[in-house]
Amino acid sequence: MKRGSDFFRYLEDDDNRPSILAADETDHPRIRRAYAPAFSRRALARQEPILAKYGDALVETLSGMEGHITNIRDMFHYTLFEIVGHFQYGEEMGVLRTGARKSWVHSQPALIKASTLLSALADFTWINLLLRWTIPWMSKWLRKAYFKPSNDLIDHRLQIQSDEPDLIGLTFRNSRSSALTEKDIRANAHIMMLGGAETTMGLMTFLTACLLQHPECFARLKDEIRTEFHDKSQVSLESVSKLAYLDACIKEALRMYPPIPGAIHRVAPPGGAPIAGHWVAGNTRVYIPIFAATHSPNHFWNPEKFVPDRWLEGAEGPYQKDNKAACHPFSTGPRGCIGQE
């Protein structure tokens, strides 16, 4: 079935060039092929110094706040914005060290909330007519606040000659065979920022809350990390990937609090279609909410409980029968998130 595009039109720039999210069946493979090499394990390994740099900056900043109440959600967001921004544009954003661009960071959740609301209102004709002047103005104002800083950074990146393994440089070098244009780069840059920073921030915030609410899990995770690493120089993407309990905690947090709790809907073909034993009328939006799937007792035992052990090899008791294939927080198939691995 065709993917619905109503939601994405409020996430698009005014240039009307479709992003990897909204692209049709012709453009999507072309865009994905161009970006894929930048998300390979080899390419990501080259970004480890960036991860270490801003990880150290976060620890340093938090250490200076000792004894003060700190919004850890914002600190995670600033750090991830630095990481994804540097990976994308090849330069430091300045959010953590100088406080620069904080308004841009906070425009991310505002844009998502507004896009969700506006796409829902678009389904109600009389509301759409009533707000036909207000909706475009709101949408344009929010989009401008978010897209302008991104476009300014792209302009700067394209003006300089750099061998940095950033996303824009890698994508242009890999785009000759897939005809990726500068407009394509601009249409997708903000999506990469949203997908890399906003969703991961939600995951890290919820995981932190879960660990604080379950001190036995926190102690076990801390023990695993401190047993494996005796110095921060030992920490790498490869070594961290071997921490089974950390991986289980992350997966359980994603199950309980998927960063995209709704779903990317599809639209039934004009003539209608049979779905799950029911006939669905043509042009009807259909989707399976990820939150509902991962909290269904049909798929997971004690779905409301934070139980990382359910993801470990050799899980005990009823958790052995959990249907882990029902958990796809970043979608699956050819339209699955390109950076989820």
C-alpha positions in Angstrom: 0.0 0.0 0.0 1.1 3.5 -0.7 2.5 5.5 2.2 0.4 8.4 3.4 2.1 11.8 2.9 -0.2 14.2 4.7 1.9 14.2 7.9 5.2 14.7 6.1 4.1 17.8 4.2 4.3 19.8 7.4 7.8 18.5 7.9 9.0 19.6 4.5 10.7 22.8 3.5 9.0 25.3 1.3 11.0 24.0 -1.7 8.6 21.1 -2.1 11.4 18.6 -2.7 10.4 15.4 -0.9 12.6 14.0 1.9 13.5 10.4 2.4 10.3 10.2 4.5 7.9 11.6 2.0 9.5 10.4 -1.2 7.5 8.1 -3.5 8.4 4.6 -4.6 10.7 6.1 -7.4 12.6 8.7 -5.4 12.9 6.8 -2.1 15.3 4.1 -3.3 17.4 6.7 -5.1 17.8 8.8 -1.9 18.4 5.8 0.3 21.1 4.5 -1.9 22.9 7.8 -1.7 22.8 7.9 2.1 23.4 4.3 2.8 27.3 4.3 2.6 27.4 7.1 5.2 25.6 4.8 7.7 27.8 1.8 7.1 29.8 0.4 10.1 33.0 1.6 8.5 31.7 5.1 8.0 30.3 5.3 11.5 33.6 4.0 13.0 35.2 7.2 11.5 32.8 9.2 13.7 34.0 7.8 17.0 36.1 10.8 17.8 33.0 13.0 17.5 31.1 10.7 19.9 33.9 10.8 22.4 34.3 14.6 22.1 30.8 15.4 22.9 30.4 12.6 25.4 33.3 14.1 27.4 31.7 17.5 27.0 28.5 16.2 28.5 30.3 14.7 31.5 32.3 17.9 32.0 29.1 20.0 31.9 27.2 17.8 34.3 30.1 17.7 36.7 30.0 21.5 36.8 26.3 21.3 37.8 26.9 19.0 40.8 24.5 20.0 43.6 22.1 21.7 41.3 18.8 20.5 39.8 19.4 19.7 36.2 17.0 18.9 33.3 18.7 15.8 32.0 16.4 15.6 29.0 17.7 19.0 27.8 21.3 17.9 28.4 20.8 14.8 26.4 19.2 16.8 23.6 22.0 19.3 23.5 24.6 16.6 23.3 22.9 14.6 20.6 22.3 17.8 18.7 26.1 18.4 18.8 26.8 14.9 17.7 24.3 14.7 14.9 25.0 18.3 13.8 28.7 17.6 13.5 28.1 14.4 11.7 25.8 16.2 9.3 27.5 19.6 8.7 31.1 18.9 9.7 31.3 21.5 12.4 30.5 22.1 16.1 27.1 23.5 16.9 28.2 25.2 20.1 25.1 24.2 22.1 27.0 22.5 25.0 30.0 24.7 25.3 28.6 28.2 24.5 24.8 27.8 24.6 24.6 28.8 20.9 21.6 27.6 18.8 19.5 26.5 21.8 16.4 28.0 20.2 17.0 25.8 17.2 17.3 22.7 19.4 14.0 23.5 21.1 12.3 24.1 17.8 12.6 20.4 17.1 9.8 19.1 19.4 7.7 22.2 18.6 7.8 21.3 14.9 6.9 17.7 15.5 4.0 18.6 17.8 2.7 21.1 15.3 3.1 18.7 12.3 1.1 16.0 14.2 -1.7 18.4 15.0 -1.9 20.0 11.6 -1.9 16.6 9.8 -4.7 15.4 12.0 -6.7 18.6 11.4 -6.3 18.2 7.7 -8.6 15.1 7.8 -11.5 17.3 9.0 -12.7 19.3 6.0 -14.7 21.9 8.0 -11.8 22.5 10.4 -9.5 22.7 7.4 -11.7 25.3 5.8 -12.1 27.3 9.0 -8.3 27.4 9.6 -7.2 27.6 6.0 -5.4 30.9 6.7 -4.1 30.0 10.2 -2.7 26.6 9.4 -0.4 27.7 6.6 0.9 30.6 8.6 1.6 28.5 11.7 3.2 25.8 9.6 5.4 28.3 7.6 6.5 30.1 10.8 7.5 26.9 12.6 9.2 25.5 9.5 11.2 28.7 8.9 12.5 28.7 12.5 13.7 25.2 12.0 14.9 25.1 8.4 16.8 28.4 8.2 19.7 27.4 10.5 20.0 24.1 8.7 20.2 25.8 5.3 22.7 28.3 6.5 25.0 25.5 7.7 24.6 23.7 4.4 25.6 26.9 2.5 28.7 27.1 4.7 29.5 23.5 4.2 29.2 23.7 0.4 31.4 26.7 0.2 34.4 25.0 1.9 36.7 22.3 0.6 36.8 19.6 3.4 37.7 16.0 3.7 35.7 15.6 6.9 33.6 12.4 6.8 30.4 14.3 7.4 27.1 13.3 6.0 26.9 16.1 3.4 30.4 15.4 2.1 29.9 11.7 2.0 26.5 11.9 0.4 27.7 14.2 -2.4 30.7 12.0 -3.1 28.3 9.0 -3.3 25.5 10.7 -5.2 26.9 10.7 -8.7 25.3 7.5 -9.7 22.0 8.3 -7.9 21.7 11.9 -9.1 21.2 13.4 -5.6 20.9 17.2 -6.0 21.6 20.0 -3.6 17.9 20.4 -3.1 17.7 16.7 -2.1 20.5 17.4 0.5 18.5 20.4 1.9 15.2 18.4 2.0 16.8 15.6 4.0 19.2 17.5 6.3 16.6 18.5 8.8 15.1 14.9 8.8 18.5 13.5 9.7 18.7 16.0 12.6 15.2 15.0 13.8 15.8 11.3 13.4 19.2 11.4 15.0 18.7 13.8 17.9 15.0 13.9 18.9 14.3 10.2 18.9 17.5 9.2 20.7 16.9 11.9 23.3 13.5 10.4 24.1 15.1 7.0 24.4 17.9 8.1 26.7 15.5 10.1 28.9 13.1 7.3 29.4 15.9 4.8 30.0 17.4 7.0 32.6 14.0 7.3 34.4 13.6 3.5 34.2 17.0 2.8 35.7 16.4 5.3 38.5 13.0 3.6 39.3 14.6 0.2 39.2 17.8 0.4 41.3 18.5 -3.3 40.9 18.7 -2.9 37.1 20.9 0.2 37.5 23.3 -1.6 39.8 23.5 -4.6 37.4 24.2 -2.3 34.4 26.8 -0.3 36.3 28.5 -3.5 37.3 28.6 -4.7 33.7 30.1 -1.5 32.5 32.7 -1.1 35.2 33.7 -4.7 35.0 34.3 -4.4 31.2 36.0 -1.0 31.2 38.6 0.4 33.5 39.4 3.5 31.5 37.4 5.5 29.0 40.0 4.8 26.4 38.7 1.2 26.3 35.2 2.5 25.3 34.4 2.1 21.6 31.5 1.3 19.3 32.8 -2.2 19.0 33.4 -2.8 22.7 30.1 -1.3 23.8 28.3 -3.5 21.3 29.4 -6.5 23.4 27.6 -5.4 26.6 24.6 -7.7 26.6 22.7 -6.2 29.5 23.2 -2.6 28.2 21.7 -3.8 24.9 18.8 -5.4 26.7 18.1 -2.2 28.7 18.1 -0.2 25.5 15.7 -2.6 23.8 13.4 -2.7 26.7 13.3 1.1 26.9 12.5 1.2 23.2 9.7 -1.3 23.7 8.1 0.5 26.6 8.6 4.0 25.2 9.1 3.9 21.4 10.3 7.3 20.2 7.7 7.2 17.5 4.7 5.9 19.4 2.2 6.2 16.6 3.0 4.8 13.2 3.8 5.8 9.6 0.4 5.2 8.1 -0.5 3.7 4.7 -3.5 4.5 2.5 -5.7 1.8 1.3 -5.9 1.7 -2.6 -8.9 3.5 -4.2 -10.8 0.2 -4.7 -10.4 -0.9 -1.1 -8.5 -3.9 0.2 -8.8 -6.8 2.7 -6.7 -6.2 5.8 -6.4 -8.7 8.7 -9.7 -10.4 7.7 -11.7 -7.1 7.3 -12.6 -5.1 4.2 -11.2 -1.6 4.3 -12.7 1.1 2.1 -10.5 2.9 -0.4 -8.3 5.8 0.6 -8.6 5.0 4.3 -5.6 5.6 6.5 -4.4 2.4 8.1 -1.6 1.7 10.6 -0.6 -0.3 13.6 0.5 2.1 16.5 3.9 0.9 17.7 3.0 1.7 21.3 0.0 -0.5 21.1 1.9 -3.4 19.6 4.7 -3.3 22.1 2.3 -3.0 25.1 0.0 -5.8 24.0 -0.1 -8.8 26.3 -0.6 -10.9 23.1 3.1 -10.1 22.4 4.8 -9.5 25.7 4.4 -10.9 29.2 3.9 -8.2 31.8 4.1 -5.5 29.1 3.9 -2.6 31.5 6.9 -3.8 33.5 10.5 -2.8 32.8 12.2 -6.2 32.4 15.5 -6.0 30.4 16.0 -9.8 31.0 13.3 -10.6 28.5 15.8 -9.6 25.8 18.7 -11.7 27.0 19.6 -15.0 25.5 18.0 -17.8 27.6 15.3 -15.6 29.1 13.5 -17.4 31.9 9.8 -18.3 32.4 7.0 -16.7 30.4 9.4 -14.2 28.9 10.8 -16.9 26.6 7.5 -16.7 24.7 7.6 -12.9 24.1 7.0 -12.1 20.5 10.0 -9.9 20.0 9.3 -9.6 16.3 6.4 -7.3 17.3 8.9 -4.6 18.4 10.0 -2.4 15.5 10.4 1.1 17.1 12.0 2.5 13.9 9.9 0.5 11.4 11.2 -2.3 9.2 11.6 -3.2 5.6 12.8 -0.8 2.8 11.2 2.1 4.6 12.8 1.4 8.0 15.0 4.0 9.5 18.3 4.1 7.7 20.3 4.8 10.9 18.7 2.4 13.3 21.5 -0.1 13.4 
